[in-house]
Amino acid sequence: AALADRIAVMYAGRIVETGSTDDVIDRPLHPYTHGLIGSVPSHNKRGERLTQIPGMTPSLLNIQPGCAFRARCFYAKPECANEPPETSPAPDRKVRCFHPVSEAALT
């Protein structure tokens, strides 16, 4: 938060989430952002394996329609094969996902 007031998170060349730096880091809404934040190394976990986002990244030469993260997403459903809508669940927050991560899932 010392360098930027706002963050845009991209996956496979598309913005999947935007918001204030503190909101996105503390309360990620897109499943990719949630996995990305969860994979950041921590000084209090020295010697432990890093958390990984399962699956393979998609080829940027052949991006499929719909959500590019769906093959790696725990929350993926059939509708994720369609272009996900951009929603604004809170002021100054946007997420492009059919199934954003709820606050309950983060605790």
C-alpha positions in Angstrom: 0.0 0.0 0.0 3.0 2.3 0.2 3.4 2.5 -3.6 -0.2 2.5 -4.9 -3.6 3.4 -3.6 -5.4 1.1 -6.1 -4.7 -2.3 -7.6 -5.8 -4.1 -10.8 -5.3 -7.8 -10.8 -4.9 -9.5 -14.2 -5.1 -13.1 -15.3 -4.5 -14.2 -18.8 -4.4 -10.7 -20.1 -7.7 -9.6 -18.5 -8.4 -7.5 -15.5 -10.3 -9.8 -13.0 -10.4 -7.5 -10.0 -9.9 -3.9 -9.0 -10.1 -1.9 -5.8 -8.1 -0.1 -3.2 -4.8 -1.8 -2.4 -5.9 -2.6 1.2 -9.3 -4.0 0.1 -7.9 -6.2 -2.6 -5.0 -7.6 -0.4 -7.1 -8.0 2.8 -10.4 -9.1 1.2 -9.7 -10.6 -2.3 -12.9 -11.3 -4.2 -11.8 -13.1 -7.4 -10.6 -16.7 -6.8 -7.4 -16.0 -8.7 -6.6 -13.0 -6.4 -7.4 -15.1 -3.4 -4.9 -17.8 -4.5 -2.3 -15.2 -5.5 -2.5 -13.5 -2.1 -2.4 -16.9 -0.4 0.8 -17.8 -2.3 2.9 -14.8 -1.0 5.8 -16.0 1.1 5.7 -15.0 4.8 8.6 -14.6 7.2 6.7 -16.6 9.9 6.5 -19.6 7.6 10.2 -20.1 7.0 11.0 -23.6 5.8 7.4 -24.4 4.8 6.5 -25.1 1.2 4.9 -22.2 -0.7 1.2 -22.5 -1.4 0.5 -23.0 -5.0 -2.5 -22.3 -7.2 -3.4 -25.8 -8.7 -3.4 -26.5 -12.4 -1.7 -25.1 -15.4 -1.8 -21.6 -16.7 -3.7 -21.2 -20.0 -1.9 -20.6 -23.3 -2.1 -17.0 -24.2 -2.0 -18.1 -27.9 -5.3 -19.9 -27.6 -7.5 -18.2 -25.0 -10.8 -20.0 -24.7 -14.1 -18.1 -24.3 -15.4 -17.6 -20.8 -13.4 -17.3 -17.6 -9.7 -18.1 -18.3 -9.3 -19.2 -14.7 -12.1 -21.7 -14.6 -9.9 -24.8 -15.2 -8.0 -23.9 -12.0 -10.9 -22.6 -10.0 -12.4 -24.4 -7.0 -15.6 -22.5 -7.5 -16.0 -23.2 -11.3 -19.5 -24.1 -12.5 -20.8 -24.7 -16.1 -21.7 -21.0 -16.5 -18.0 -20.1 -16.2 -17.7 -21.2 -19.9 -19.5 -17.9 -20.7 -17.9 -14.4 -20.4 -18.1 -13.5 -16.7 -19.9 -10.3 -15.8 -18.2 -7.4 -14.1 -19.9 -6.7 -10.8 -19.3 -4.0 -8.2 -20.0 -5.7 -4.8 -18.8 -2.6 -2.9 -18.0 1.0 -3.7 -14.8 1.3 -5.7 -14.5 -2.5 -6.0 -15.0 -4.5 -9.2 -14.7 -8.2 -9.9 -15.2 -10.2 -13.1 -16.5 -13.5 -11.8 -19.7 -15.5 -11.6 -18.7 -16.8 -8.2 -16.6 -14.3 -6.2 -15.1 -15.5 -3.0 -17.3 -14.5 -0.1 -16.0 -12.9 3.1 -17.2 -16.0 4.9 -14.9 -18.2 2.8 -11.9 -16.1 3.8 -12.2 -16.6 7.5 
